[in-house]
Amino acid sequence: MPTLHRHGHATPAQGRRAAAARRQCPAHSPDATAAEHERAHEVVRRIFDQLADRGDSPTEIVDYLSGMTDRFALDYAAGN
């Protein structure tokens, strides 16, 4: 188990090692992050458009979207 500071936080050295590991991980590359951001944007836009087409107000749509989990949003967009 890693050694932690008195208050339960990682030491600065542990933080630096973790940051270096994230930078080396392909899932955290700028290209992968940009692709995921674009995918998320498209899913939210698709759901927003579907709800607007059925007559929901922008406020209702935003409230509905803000309560969605990622998994629910992906499933909803895929099913409609």
N, C-alpha and C positions, 0 to 999 in steps of 0.2 A: 504494500500500500504506500502511495507517495506521502512524503512528509509535507505537512501543511503548516502555514503560519498559525499563530494562536487563535485567530478568528476564523479558521476553517478555509482560508483562501490559499491558492497555490503560491509557491514561492516565485519570485521574479524569474529565476532560471527555468522553472517548470513552464511558466508562461511563454518564455522565449522559445523553448523547445517545441511547445504545442503550436505556436505560430509558424515556426519553420516547417513543421510537419504538414500543416494545412497548405502552405505555399507549394509544397511538393506534390500534393494530392491533385490528380487530374480533375476531380469533381469540383475543386475550388479554383480552377483556372479562370481567368477573365472571360475566355470564350465560352466555357461551360456555364458560367454565371449569367452571361448575356443571353445565351440560348434559353436557359430556364426562365429568365425574366420575360423574354419575348413570348414563350409558351404560356406563362401565367397571364400575361396581358391579353393574349388572344382568348384564353378561356373566360376571363372576366368579361371581356367585350362581347363574346358570344352569348353568355348568360344574360348580360345587361340587355342586349338587343332582343333576345327571346322574351324577356319579361316586359320590355317596352312594347313589343308587338302584341302582347296579350292585353295591354292597356294599363299596366301598373305605372304609377307615378314615379318620377326619378327618386323621390325621397323613400318610397316603399322599396324600390329596387336596391338602393344603397343600404338600407336597413337589412334587407334580406341577404345581400352579398356579404355584409360585414359579419353576419352570424355564421357563415359557412366555414366548415373546416376545409382544408386543402383537398382531402380525399372526397368529401361530399361534392365540392365544386367540380372536380374532375369527372366524377361519376355523373353528375347532373348534366354537364356539358356534353358528355359522350352519349347520354341517353335521350337527349332532346334534339 
